[in-house]
Amino acid sequence: MRTLLAFVVGSIAVVAVFRIVPPAVTPLMVKRVVMAPFTHRNVTAQHRWVSYDDVAPAVFQAVVAGEDGRFLRHEGVDWKAVDHARRANPGRIKAGRQPLGASTITMQTAKNVFLLDIRLMARKAAEVYFVYLMEALWGKRRILEVYVNMIEWGDGIYGIESASQTYFGIPAAKLTREQAARLAAVVPNPRRFSVIRPSPYVIKRTGFIRGRMGGIALPR
């Protein structure tokens, strides 16, 4: 009981602190550094935090369009998407197609900032717990700010400022809609997909995201 109470109190305190203080590192960053000698990947992590107002609005529109179109309409978990994926995936898997995902931006942020990427039911339950804490204590604007600043955009590249400077040589505040859509297109697998040398899939996905961006409203 004391362990559970300590976890609840500690987790609330950490989430509350991160409402104001930018996270410095994520479990994924640590994992990449530890695994680098075994994977022959980039060891040096590039990361620089920028505020919400120092990121082009197109970036937020692009990641919402690509990752979570109902971001402003759900409370952290998109239960409609979860139910749709549950019903559709058995048939998709049987047909050899990629299963549908139902992970929201809030869920991805919770997993990235607070949790190790391990496939256990306890980890999934903790993710949902953190999701509702973040929605309650942070709000949508802060969630988007943390999301674009902490996710991986390529080997050793973390955060939208590092990605913008690395790929386009400009600050995140000056990214165009096309550049933002291209960056958002590689988010599902940034170490496989290339921003600079986009595959036909990335080009197609960029066009899809760009086409949806106009209808994306952003939190105030």
C-alpha positions in Angstrom: 0.0 0.0 0.0 2.8 2.4 0.9 4.5 1.6 -2.4 1.4 2.4 -4.4 0.8 5.6 -2.5 4.4 6.6 -3.1 4.0 5.9 -6.8 0.8 8.0 -7.0 2.2 10.9 -5.1 5.6 10.8 -6.9 4.0 10.5 -10.4 1.6 13.5 -9.7 4.6 15.6 -8.5 6.7 14.8 -11.6 3.9 15.5 -14.0 3.1 18.7 -12.2 6.8 19.8 -12.4 6.9 19.0 -16.1 4.0 21.3 -16.6 6.5 24.1 -16.1 10.0 22.6 -16.4 11.0 21.1 -19.7 12.0 17.4 -19.5 15.8 17.1 -20.0 16.0 13.4 -21.1 13.7 10.5 -21.9 14.0 6.8 -21.3 14.3 6.3 -25.1 17.3 8.7 -25.3 19.1 6.7 -22.5 18.2 3.4 -24.3 19.6 4.6 -27.6 22.9 5.6 -26.0 23.2 2.3 -24.1 22.4 0.2 -27.2 24.5 2.3 -29.6 27.6 0.0 -29.3 25.5 -3.0 -30.2 23.6 -1.3 -33.1 26.3 0.8 -34.6 24.0 3.8 -34.5 24.6 7.4 -33.7 25.6 7.8 -30.0 25.6 11.6 -29.8 22.1 13.0 -28.9 21.1 16.4 -30.3 18.4 18.0 -28.3 17.4 21.6 -27.8 14.1 22.7 -26.2 12.1 25.5 -27.7 8.8 27.0 -26.5 5.4 26.5 -28.1 5.5 30.0 -29.5 8.9 29.4 -31.1 7.6 26.5 -33.2 5.8 27.2 -36.5 2.1 26.4 -36.1 2.3 24.2 -39.2 4.4 21.7 -37.2 1.6 21.2 -34.7 -1.0 20.9 -37.5 1.2 18.4 -39.3 1.8 16.1 -36.3 -1.9 16.2 -35.4 -2.9 15.5 -39.0 -0.5 12.6 -39.2 -0.7 11.1 -35.7 -4.0 12.0 -34.0 -6.7 13.8 -36.0 -9.1 13.8 -33.0 -6.5 15.2 -30.6 -8.7 18.1 -29.5 -11.8 15.9 -29.2 -10.7 13.1 -26.9 -9.5 13.2 -23.3 -6.2 11.4 -23.9 -7.3 8.0 -25.1 -9.4 7.8 -28.3 -11.7 5.0 -27.3 -13.5 5.1 -30.7 -10.2 4.4 -32.5 -9.4 1.7 -29.9 -12.7 0.0 -30.6 -12.3 0.4 -34.4 -8.8 -1.1 -34.3 -10.0 -4.0 -32.1 -12.7 -4.9 -34.6 -10.7 -4.3 -37.7 -7.3 -5.8 -36.9 -8.1 -9.5 -36.8 -9.2 -9.3 -40.4 -6.3 -7.0 -41.4 -3.8 -9.4 -39.8 -5.4 -12.4 -41.5 -5.1 -10.6 -44.8 -1.4 -9.8 -44.2 -2.1 -6.1 -43.8 -0.6 -3.7 -41.2 -2.8 -3.6 -38.1 -4.4 -0.3 -37.2 -3.0 1.7 -34.3 -4.9 3.7 -31.8 -2.1 5.5 -30.0 -2.9 9.2 -29.4 -0.4 12.0 -29.2 -1.0 12.1 -25.4 -0.3 8.4 -25.2 2.9 8.7 -27.2 4.0 11.6 -25.0 3.3 9.6 -21.8 5.2 6.6 -23.1 8.1 8.7 -24.4 8.6 10.9 -21.4 7.7 8.7 -18.5 7.9 5.0 -19.4 10.2 2.3 -20.9 9.2 0.9 -24.2 8.3 -2.6 -23.1 5.3 -4.6 -24.0 3.7 -5.4 -20.7 0.1 -4.9 -19.5 1.4 -3.1 -16.4 3.2 -0.7 -18.7 0.1 -0.1 -20.7 -1.9 0.5 -17.6 0.7 3.0 -16.4 0.6 4.7 -19.8 -3.2 5.3 -19.5 -2.7 6.5 -15.9 -0.1 9.1 -17.0 -2.3 10.1 -20.0 -5.1 11.2 -17.7 -2.7 13.0 -15.4 -1.2 14.9 -18.3 -4.6 15.8 -19.7 -5.7 17.1 -16.3 -2.5 18.9 -15.3 -1.0 20.0 -18.6 -3.7 20.6 -21.1 -3.5 20.1 -24.9 -1.1 23.0 -25.6 1.5 21.8 -23.2 1.1 18.2 -24.4 1.8 19.3 -28.0 4.8 21.4 -26.8 6.4 18.5 -24.9 5.6 16.0 -27.7 7.4 17.9 -30.5 10.3 18.7 -28.3 11.0 15.2 -27.0 10.2 12.7 -29.8 12.8 11.2 -32.0 13.2 12.6 -35.5 16.2 10.5 -36.7 19.3 8.9 -35.4 20.4 11.0 -32.4 18.0 13.8 -33.3 15.4 14.7 -30.6 13.0 17.6 -30.6 11.7 19.7 -33.4 14.5 22.4 -33.2 17.2 19.8 -33.7 15.3 18.3 -36.5 14.7 21.6 -38.2 18.3 22.7 -37.9 19.7 19.3 -39.0 17.4 18.8 -42.1 16.7 22.3 -43.3 19.2 24.6 -41.6 16.5 26.8 -40.1 14.9 27.3 -36.7 11.6 25.5 -36.0 9.8 28.8 -36.0 10.5 29.2 -39.8 9.4 25.8 -41.0 7.1 25.9 -44.0 4.0 23.7 -44.3 5.7 21.4 -46.7 8.7 21.0 -44.4 6.5 20.4 -41.4 4.5 17.8 -43.3 7.7 16.1 -44.4 8.9 15.9 -40.8 5.6 14.6 -39.6 5.6 11.9 -42.3 8.7 10.2 -40.8 7.4 10.3 -37.1 6.1 6.7 -37.1 9.6 5.3 -37.8 12.2 8.1 -37.9 15.2 5.8 -38.0 13.9 4.0 -41.1 12.3 6.8 -43.1 14.4 9.7 -44.4 13.4 13.4 -44.4 16.2 14.3 -46.8 15.8 11.3 -49.1 12.1 10.5 -48.9 10.9 7.2 -50.2 7.7 7.0 -52.3 5.8 6.1 -49.1 7.1 9.2 -47.3 6.3 11.4 -50.3 2.8 10.0 -50.4 2.3 10.4 -46.6 3.6 13.9 -46.8 0.9 14.8 -49.3 -1.7 13.1 -47.2 -0.7 15.1 -44.1 -0.4 18.4 -46.0 -3.9 17.8 -47.4 -5.3 17.4 -43.8 -3.5 20.3 -42.2 -5.9 23.0 -43.2 -8.7 21.5 -41.2 -6.6 21.1 -38.0 -7.4 23.6 -35.2 -4.8 24.2 -32.5 -5.3 24.7 -28.8 -5.1 28.3 -27.5 
